[in-house]
Amino acid sequence: MVTARNTAVLGNTELLLISPSFQAERRINIGFLSRMDILFAIGNTFGLFLKCSILFYGLILLLSQLIQLRIYSPVIFPTNCILIVLSSVIYSSVAEHFQFSQNVGIMFTIPFIPMLKSINC
């Protein structure tokens, strides 16, 4: 449904944009519903923060269980330092990350597809 909206609003330019949903939201102009892009940006930022927080919590629990710690607080700071360094070293720009996820990243996700389908049953 989101793809259909983006294609209807943006046309062929959807493929050229990094965030086509944000561009489609910027074009909404129905009387009092103009400038809704700020609400979309706030919601998107909050969702990204929530997703990162849950994934970080899961990573900390996984690492603390792997090294058999009863409490996970000693693992938080070193893991956070490693993630900060890796986030600035791996990709130098958003475009580079986008290109990797479109071309190479799909090969890393293919082995997980059967596992995800078995969980949804």
C-alpha positions as CSV (number, residue, x, y, z in Angstrom):
1,M,0.0,0.0,0.0
2,V,2.9,2.4,0.8
3,T,4.6,1.5,-2.5
4,A,1.4,2.2,-4.4
5,R,1.0,5.6,-2.7
6,N,4.6,6.5,-3.4
7,T,4.4,5.4,-7.0
8,A,1.1,7.4,-7.5
9,V,2.5,10.5,-5.9
10,L,6.1,10.5,-7.1
11,G,5.9,8.5,-10.3
12,N,9.3,7.3,-11.7
13,T,11.3,9.4,-9.4
14,E,10.5,7.0,-6.5
15,L,13.4,4.8,-7.5
16,L,15.9,7.7,-7.3
17,L,15.0,8.9,-3.8
18,I,16.5,7.5,-0.6
19,S,13.3,8.1,1.4
20,P,10.4,8.1,-1.0
21,S,7.8,7.9,1.8
22,F,9.1,11.2,3.3
23,Q,9.0,12.9,-0.1
24,A,5.4,11.7,-0.6
25,E,4.4,13.0,2.8
26,R,5.9,16.4,2.0
27,R,3.6,16.8,-1.0
28,I,0.4,16.5,1.1
29,N,-1.5,19.7,0.8
30,I,-5.1,19.3,1.7
31,G,-6.3,22.5,3.3
32,F,-5.4,22.2,7.0
33,L,-3.3,19.1,6.4
34,S,-0.3,20.9,4.8
35,R,3.2,20.6,6.2
36,M,2.5,17.1,7.7
37,D,6.1,16.1,7.0
38,I,7.3,17.2,10.4
39,L,4.9,14.7,12.1
40,F,6.2,12.0,9.7
41,A,9.8,12.8,10.6
42,I,9.1,12.8,14.3
43,G,7.3,9.4,14.0
44,N,10.1,8.0,11.9
45,T,12.7,9.2,14.3
46,F,10.9,7.7,17.3
47,G,10.4,4.4,15.5
48,L,14.1,4.2,14.6
49,F,15.0,5.0,18.2
50,L,12.7,2.3,19.5
51,K,14.0,-0.3,17.0
52,C,17.6,0.5,17.8
53,S,16.9,0.3,21.6
54,I,15.2,-3.1,21.3
55,L,18.0,-4.5,19.1
56,F,20.7,-3.1,21.5
57,Y,18.9,-4.6,24.5
58,G,18.7,-8.0,22.7
59,L,22.4,-7.8,21.8
60,I,23.3,-7.0,25.4
61,L,21.2,-9.9,26.7
62,L,22.7,-12.3,24.1
63,L,26.3,-11.3,24.9
64,S,25.7,-11.5,28.7
65,Q,24.3,-15.0,28.3
66,L,27.1,-16.1,26.0
67,I,29.7,-15.2,28.5
68,Q,27.5,-16.5,31.4
69,L,27.0,-13.3,33.4
70,R,24.2,-13.0,35.8
71,I,23.9,-9.3,35.3
72,Y,24.3,-7.6,32.0
73,S,25.5,-4.1,33.1
74,P,29.3,-4.8,32.7
75,V,28.7,-5.5,29.0
76,I,26.8,-2.3,28.1
77,F,29.7,0.2,27.9
78,P,32.2,-1.9,25.9
79,T,29.5,-3.0,23.4
80,N,28.3,0.6,23.0
81,C,31.9,1.8,22.3
82,I,32.4,-0.9,19.7
83,L,29.1,-0.1,18.0
84,I,29.9,3.7,17.9
85,V,33.3,2.9,16.3
86,L,31.9,0.5,13.8
87,S,29.0,2.8,12.8
88,S,31.5,5.5,11.7
89,V,34.0,3.1,10.1
90,I,31.8,0.7,8.1
91,Y,29.8,3.2,6.0
92,S,31.0,6.7,5.2
93,S,27.7,7.9,3.9
94,V,24.0,7.0,3.7
95,A,24.3,6.4,0.0
96,E,27.0,3.9,0.5
97,H,24.9,2.0,3.1
98,F,21.9,2.1,0.7
99,Q,23.9,0.7,-2.2
100,F,25.3,-2.1,0.0
101,S,21.9,-3.1,1.3
102,Q,20.4,-3.1,-2.2
103,N,23.2,-5.1,-3.9
104,V,25.0,-7.2,-1.3
105,G,22.8,-7.1,1.8
106,I,20.1,-9.3,0.3
107,M,22.6,-12.2,0.1
108,F,23.0,-12.0,3.9
109,T,19.2,-12.1,4.5
110,I,18.4,-15.1,2.3
111,P,19.4,-17.8,4.8
112,F,17.1,-16.2,7.4
113,I,14.0,-16.3,5.3
114,P,13.0,-19.9,6.0
115,M,13.7,-19.4,9.7
116,L,11.4,-16.4,9.8
117,K,8.7,-18.2,7.9
118,S,8.8,-21.1,10.4
119,I,8.4,-18.6,13.3
120,N,5.2,-17.1,11.9
121,C,3.3,-20.4,11.7
